[in-house]
């Protein structure tokens, strides 16, 4: 019996230890952001796009290397082609006009060789490299912009969770008050000292507190699940969030902002558009290249690719080529025009992004100050409302205030509590947006 108890105790201890070890705990939004950099699917995909752009940039430089090819072949002339020659070439006594059918060649032809070509002048290669470099920088800016978006989503869920935990505490405090009020009102109603409307109002206040607690509990669980999804956790994996909300509702508004990723993205989009325009214009420039070929061939009537005494006959050449497409039906001109318009569009977007970013940053600071002031005022009003309810309760106990006064004061406290939570929510949004711009 004792052994069984020990076994059960050890089993449940190990099970609890496993759950604790498997649990992931975050104590700040910065820890969540760092974890998301390696695990969020959207950020990881953006990082892969950057790797692809990096490979594309390296690939563009390879165009400067010569194109080298090698070939080898074995040809079996099953039936040699027949050629008609004037017979006089073979026999001087032949009649003029007479022809003789002859076959030139041998049954097997072995050939092997290598060729190399290098572009000496190809402006499109240079501009393609520029486009590839700017595309890589654009991918990096896109990754930063993606991080900014995901960071906002993560912070929204994290602070929503903490806010709902704060709402739970307030709701539980309200419920403890409403329970005592309801019991008091119910007792006085049974004694005939108050009417049913007072009882109903007490029930309403208690139900509103229960409603606030239920709403906060389920919204906190929903925020935690949403956070799991953003961090690529499974539904069964345990995630714990800690942190004091009161210590996280402020930021240093005077800290300078980092470069706006959306502005960087617009800048490199304009650079890529300019590079494509240059590439299309480079199509008017002639292409100059140098080529070298070295081949060797062997003919034999016996199938002996690796033996025999038949000699190999080499052939090689070196050429310097220049090609210029003088007319292409206007396609080059139209393509260059499209790319030029695209470049103008990108420049306009970049200029607008700069102006809009400056306005957004100024509005962000203004919104931060406004929501901070409203949250502080909302908290003070809620605290004063609770203090007012306590005073009226004391006056009610002393027989100075009526029960309606007491119930109405508590109803006002519930309303001011909701207003405080709403203002706190707005303040938290501006806090994490401000921190992300500073990050």
C-alpha positions in Angstrom: 0.0 0.0 0.0 2.8 2.4 0.9 4.6 1.5 -2.3 1.5 2.3 -4.3 1.2 5.7 -2.7 4.9 6.5 -3.4 4.4 5.4 -7.0 1.3 7.7 -7.4 3.1 10.6 -5.8 6.2 10.2 -8.0 4.0 9.9 -11.1 2.1 13.1 -10.5 5.2 14.9 -9.5 6.9 13.9 -12.8 3.7 14.9 -14.7 3.7 18.3 -13.0 7.4 18.8 -13.7 6.9 18.0 -17.4 4.2 20.6 -17.6 6.4 23.2 -15.9 9.3 22.4 -18.2 7.2 22.5 -21.3 5.7 25.9 -20.3 7.0 29.0 -22.1 6.9 32.2 -20.0 7.1 35.8 -21.3 7.5 38.6 -18.9 7.7 41.5 -21.3 6.6 42.4 -24.8 10.3 42.7 -25.8 10.7 39.0 -25.0 7.7 38.2 -27.2 9.2 40.2 -30.1 12.5 38.5 -29.9 10.8 35.1 -29.9 8.7 36.1 -32.8 11.7 37.0 -34.9 12.6 33.3 -35.0 9.2 31.7 -34.9 6.5 33.9 -36.5 5.6 32.5 -39.9 5.2 35.9 -41.6 8.5 37.2 -40.4 10.3 33.9 -41.3 8.8 34.1 -44.8 10.0 37.7 -45.2 13.5 36.5 -44.0 13.4 33.8 -46.7 12.6 36.4 -49.3 15.6 38.4 -48.2 17.8 35.3 -48.5 16.4 34.8 -52.1 17.2 38.4 -52.9 20.7 37.9 -51.5 21.1 34.9 -53.8 19.8 36.9 -56.7 22.3 39.6 -56.1 25.2 37.1 -56.1 23.7 35.5 -59.2 23.7 38.9 -61.1 27.5 39.1 -60.6 28.0 35.7 -62.3 27.1 37.3 -65.6 30.6 38.7 -65.7 32.0 35.2 -65.9 32.5 33.6 -69.3 29.9 31.1 -70.5 31.8 27.8 -70.9 30.3 24.7 -72.5 31.6 21.3 -73.4 30.2 18.7 -75.8 30.9 15.2 -77.0 29.1 13.1 -79.6 29.2 9.9 -81.5 27.4 9.8 -84.9 26.6 6.5 -86.7 26.1 7.3 -90.4 23.8 4.3 -91.2 23.6 5.4 -94.8 26.0 7.9 -96.2 24.6 10.7 -98.3 25.2 10.2 -102.1 26.6 13.0 -104.1 26.7 13.3 -107.9 30.0 14.5 -109.2 31.1 15.1 -112.8 32.8 11.9 -114.0 35.6 13.8 -115.6 36.9 14.7 -112.1 37.5 11.0 -111.4 38.1 9.8 -115.0 39.6 12.2 -117.6 38.4 9.9 -120.4 34.8 10.3 -119.3 32.3 11.9 -121.5 31.4 15.5 -120.8 28.2 15.8 -118.9 28.5 12.3 -117.5 28.1 12.1 -113.6 29.2 9.5 -111.1 27.4 8.8 -107.8 29.9 8.8 -104.9 29.6 8.7 -101.1 31.8 10.8 -98.9 32.5 10.2 -95.2 32.9 7.3 -92.9 30.4 5.4 -90.8 31.3 6.7 -87.3 32.2 10.2 -86.4 33.6 11.0 -82.9 33.6 14.7 -81.9 34.5 16.5 -78.6 35.1 20.1 -77.9 34.7 23.1 -75.6 33.5 26.7 -76.2 33.7 29.9 -74.2 32.0 33.2 -74.6 32.5 36.4 -72.6 30.6 39.6 -72.9 33.0 42.5 -73.2 30.3 45.2 -73.4 26.8 44.6 -72.0 25.3 47.5 -70.1 22.2 45.5 -69.2 24.5 43.3 -67.0 25.7 46.3 -65.1 22.2 47.6 -64.5 20.8 44.2 -63.6 23.4 44.1 -60.9 22.2 47.4 -59.6 18.6 46.2 -59.7 19.6 43.1 -57.8 21.4 45.1 -55.1 18.4 47.4 -54.7 16.0 44.5 -54.6 18.0 43.0 -51.8 17.8 46.2 -49.9 14.1 46.4 -50.7 13.7 42.9 -49.2 15.5 44.0 -46.1 13.2 47.0 -45.7 10.2 44.8 -46.4 11.4 42.5 -43.6 11.6 45.5 -41.2 8.1 46.6 -42.2 6.8 43.1 -41.7 8.3 43.0 -38.2 6.7 46.3 -37.4 3.3 45.0 -38.4 3.7 41.7 -36.5 5.1 43.5 -33.5 2.0 45.6 -33.3 -0.2 42.5 -33.5 1.8 40.8 -30.8 1.8 43.8 -28.5 -2.0 44.2 -29.0 -2.6 40.7 -27.8 -0.1 40.9 -25.0 -1.5 44.2 -23.6 -5.0 43.0 -24.2 -4.3 40.0 -22.0 -2.8 42.2 -19.2 -5.7 44.6 -19.5 -8.2 41.9 -19.2 -6.4 40.6 -16.1 -6.7 44.1 -14.7 -10.4 44.1 -15.6 -10.7 40.7 -13.8 -9.3 42.2 -10.6 -11.6 45.2 -10.8 -14.6 43.0 -11.5 -13.8 40.7 -8.6 -13.6 43.7 -6.3 -16.9 44.9 -7.6 -18.5 41.5 -7.1 -17.4 41.4 -3.5 -19.0 44.8 -3.0 -22.2 43.9 -4.9 -22.5 40.6 -3.0 -22.5 42.4 0.4 -24.8 45.1 -0.9 -27.3 42.6 -2.3 -27.3 40.6 1.0 -27.9 43.8 2.9 -30.7 44.9 0.6 -32.3 41.4 0.6 -32.2 41.3 4.4 -33.9 44.8 4.6 -36.4 43.8 2.0 -37.4 40.8 4.1 -37.9 43.1 7.0 -40.1 45.4 4.9 -37.7 48.3 5.0 -37.1 48.6 1.2 -39.1 47.8 -1.9 -38.6 45.4 -4.8 -37.1 48.1 -7.0 -34.2 48.4 -4.6 -33.6 44.7 -4.7 -33.8 44.7 -8.5 -31.2 47.5 -8.7 -28.9 45.6 -6.3 -29.3 42.5 -8.5 -28.5 44.6 -11.6 -25.3 45.9 -10.1 -24.3 42.4 -9.1 -25.1 41.0 -12.6 -23.1 43.8 -14.2 -20.1 42.9 -12.1 -20.5 39.2 -13.0 -20.8 40.2 -16.7 -17.6 42.3 -16.5 -15.8 39.3 -14.9 -17.0 36.9 -17.5 -16.1 39.2 -20.4 -12.6 39.8 -19.0 -11.9 36.1 -18.4 -12.9 35.0 -21.9 -11.2 37.9 -23.6 -8.0 37.2 -21.7 -8.1 33.5 -22.9 -8.8 34.7 -26.5 -5.9 37.1 -26.4 -3.6 34.3 -25.2 -4.8 32.0 -28.0 -4.2 34.8 -30.6 -0.7 35.3 -29.2 -0.1 31.6 -29.5 -1.1 31.7 -33.1 1.2 34.6 -33.9 4.1 32.8 -32.1 3.5 29.5 -33.9 2.5 27.6 -30.7 0.0 24.7 -30.8 -3.2 25.0 -28.9 -2.1 22.4 -26.4 1.3 24.1 -25.7 1.4 26.0 -22.5 2.3 29.7 -22.6 2.4 32.0 -19.5 2.4 35.8 -19.6 3.5 37.8 -16.6 4.1 41.4 -15.9 2.6 44.3 -14.0 0.4 46.4 -16.2 0.9 49.5 -14.2 4.6 49.4 -15.0 4.0 49.1 -18.8 1.7 52.0 -19.6 4.3 54.6 -20.2 7.2 55.2 -22.6 9.9 57.8 -23.2 8.3 60.0 -25.8 11.5 62.1 -26.2 13.5 59.1 -27.4 14.3 59.5 -31.1 12.5 57.3 -33.7 14.3 54.9 -35.9 14.0 55.2 -39.7 10.5 54.3 -40.7 10.5 50.9 -42.5 7.7 52.0 -44.8 9.8 55.0 -45.9 12.8 52.7 -46.5 10.6 50.4 -48.5 9.3 53.2 -50.7 12.8 54.5 -51.2 14.2 51.2 -52.4 11.1 50.6 -54.5 12.0 53.8 -56.3 15.6 52.7 -56.7 14.5 49.3 -58.2 12.2 51.1 -60.6 15.0 53.4 -61.7 17.3 50.4 -62.3 14.7 48.7 -64.4 14.3 51.9 -66.5 18.1 51.9 -67.1 18.0 48.2 -68.1 15.4 48.9 -70.7 17.4 51.8 -72.1 20.5 49.7 -72.2 18.8 47.6 -74.9 19.7 50.3 -77.4 23.4 49.8 -76.8 25.3 47.2 -78.9 26.4 44.0 -77.4 30.1 43.2 -77.8 31.5 39.7 -76.9 34.4 37.5 -77.5 34.1 33.7 -78.2 36.6 30.9 -78.4 36.0 27.3 -79.6 38.2 24.3 -79.7 37.0 21.0 -81.1 38.5 17.7 -82.4 37.0 15.1 -84.6 37.8 11.6 -85.7 36.2 9.4 -88.5 36.3 5.7 -88.6 34.5 2.8 -90.3 34.9 0.6 -87.2 33.2 1.3 -83.9 36.3 2.0 -81.8 35.6 5.2 -79.8 38.4 4.5 -77.3 40.9 2.7 -79.6 42.2 2.3 -83.1 44.9 4.2 -85.1 42.7 6.7 -86.7 43.9 10.3 -85.9 41.9 13.1 -84.4 41.6 16.3 -86.4 41.5 19.5 -84.3 39.6 22.7 -85.2 39.5 26.0 -83.3 38.5 29.6 -83.7 38.5 32.9 -81.9 35.9 35.5 -82.7 35.1 39.1 -81.7 31.4 39.8 -82.1 29.3 42.9 -82.0 25.6 42.8 -82.4 23.1 45.7 -82.5 19.4 45.3 -82.8 18.6 48.4 -84.9 14.8 47.9 -85.0 12.5 45.9 -82.8 9.1 47.2 -83.8 9.0 49.9 -81.1 8.8 47.3 -78.3 12.0 48.6 -76.6 10.7 52.2 -76.7 7.4 51.2 -75.2 9.0 49.1 -72.5 11.4 51.9 -71.6 8.4 54.3 -71.4 6.5 51.9 -69.1 9.5 51.6 -66.8 10.0 55.4 -66.8 6.4 55.9 -65.7 6.8 53.3 -63.0 9.9 55.1 -61.8 8.0 58.4 -61.6 5.2 56.7 -59.7 7.7 55.2 -57.2 9.3 58.6 -56.7 5.9 60.1 -55.9 5.2 57.4 -53.5 8.5 57.8 -51.8 8.1 61.6 -51.4 4.6 61.1 -50.0 5.8 58.3 -47.6 8.4 60.7 -46.2 5.8 63.4 -45.6 3.2 61.0 -44.2 5.7 59.4 -41.9 6.6 62.7 -40.4 2.9 63.5 -39.8 2.3 60.1 -38.4 5.2 60.5 -36.0 3.9 63.8 -34.8 0.4 62.5 -34.4 1.8 59.5 -32.5 3.4 61.7 -29.9 0.2 63.8 -29.7 -2.0 60.7 -29.3 0.4 59.3 -26.7 0.2 62.4 -24.6 -3.6 62.5 -25.0 -4.2 58.9 -24.0 -1.8 59.1 -21.1 -3.7 62.1 -19.7 -7.1 60.5 -20.3 -5.9 57.2 -18.6 -4.6 59.1 -15.6 -7.8 61.1 -15.4 -9.9 58.0 -15.8 -8.1 56.3 -13.0 -8.6 59.3 -10.7 -12.3 59.5 -11.6 -12.7 55.8 -10.9 -10.9 56.1 -7.6 -13.0 59.1 -6.6 -16.1 57.3 -7.6 -15.2 54.4 -5.4 -14.4 56.7 -2.5 -17.7 58.5 -3.1 -19.5 55.2 -2.9 -17.8 54.4 0.4 -18.8 57.7 1.9 -22.4 57.3 0.8 -22.3 53.7 2.3 -21.1 55.2 5.6 -23.9 57.8 5.5 -26.4 55.1 4.6 -25.3 53.0 7.6 -25.7 56.1 9.7 -29.2 56.6 8.3 -28.4 59.9 6.5 -28.3 58.6 2.9 -31.0 56.5 1.2 -30.5 53.1 -0.3 -31.1 54.5 -3.7 -28.2 56.9 -3.2 -26.0 54.0 -2.3 -27.0 51.8 -5.3 -26.8 54.7 -7.7 -23.3 55.6 -6.4 -22.2 52.1 -7.0 -23.7 52.1 -10.5 -21.7 55.2 -11.2 -18.6 53.5 -10.0 -19.2 50.6 -12.5 -19.6 53.1 -15.3 -16.4 55.0 -14.4 -14.6 51.7 -14.1 -15.5 50.8 -17.7 -14.5 54.3 -18.9 -11.1 53.8 -17.2 -10.5 50.5 -18.8 -11.4 52.0 -22.2 -9.0 54.9 -21.7 -6.3 52.5 -20.4 -6.7 50.4 -23.6 -6.2 53.4 -25.8 -3.1 54.4 -23.8 -1.6 50.9 -24.2 -2.1 51.0 -27.9 -0.1 54.3 -28.2 2.6 53.0 -25.8 3.4 49.9 -27.9 3.2 51.8 -31.2 5.6 54.4 -29.8 8.0 51.7 -28.5 8.0 50.0 -31.9 8.8 53.2 -33.7 11.7 53.7 -31.3 12.8 50.1 -31.7 
